[in-house]
């Protein structure tokens, strides 16, 4: 079950189908920069050659809390195969201690998104949502198209195994 982000309802937002009209499977994935909690900047365009999972989550999102350990385990098991998960939290800066606690248990970098908008990935209006970028920098999975956005380990393998 996906959750809509609380406190974001006042923002003008496109309809879900219009949220990310530039996303086309097999086409170059939009660049996105993760500013980690440690102050690093990781740009997706610099990760060509790796399989990149972009995960959008929040500490208040129950399905996210169930999904994050699955993504962390997958990232840890497959990092030598060039898998990199990037975690974008929709929490506000006042929730930073909670985000840091969650991040300390994960095997991938985390940062605050800063707003409900993630560039050409659209307005993050439902959580969790994930996107996959293949080794050539192309969009391989569009989370907006998924009817069951919260990933289980079998679902994660069904998406990622063909790309490994």
Secondary structure, DSSP 8 states (H G I E B T S, - for coil): --B--TT-TTS----GGGTTTT--TTSB----EEE-TTS-EEEGGGGTTSEEEEEEE-TT-HHHHHHHHHHHHHHHHHGGGTEEEEEEE---GGGHHHHHHHHTT-SSEEEE--SSB-GGG-B--SBSEEEEE-TTSBEEEEGGG-SS-S--HHHHHHHHTTT-
